[in-house]
Amino acid sequence: MMSPSAFLMLVMLMALAITRVTPYENDSFLNDEDSATKQNNLDDVPFSETQEPISLRGTSRFLAQSSRVVMTCNKYPRVCHAKGSPGPDCCKKKCVDVRVDRLNCGRCGKKCKYSEICCKGQCVNPMSNKKHCGNCNNKCKKGTSCVYGMCSYA
């Protein structure tokens, strides 16, 4: 087994090897002609364009974000009709489908009870409704009833 001081020395050497990323300016993989040509081209460019500012902490995500324009349906109603929109209706600055949305069932702000779902703009209980048994538009056959969300249970 390795002694703690030898292990610590190995870890330090590995950390030193990993952090050495940038070679010195004199160490170049280019041949002398290419580096001389490159140096002549850099002399023509002003200093501010050749070097980017160096930050020790990096750039904050908050500051790096570009300002986005949020298109809400109260200002741009056509947003709700776009492909991929949750629904064609606008309620409280959000696109919804009032035919199936539990929080806006039939009209904006009309909430269904906890046990109810919104089917065709009406709040219904899928555990006992014959026309919407278990799910929207799941009709039970004539003579059967809807119990626990299933037609002709038991």
Salt bridges, closest charged atoms under 4 A:
ASP97 OD2 - ARG99 NH2 2.96
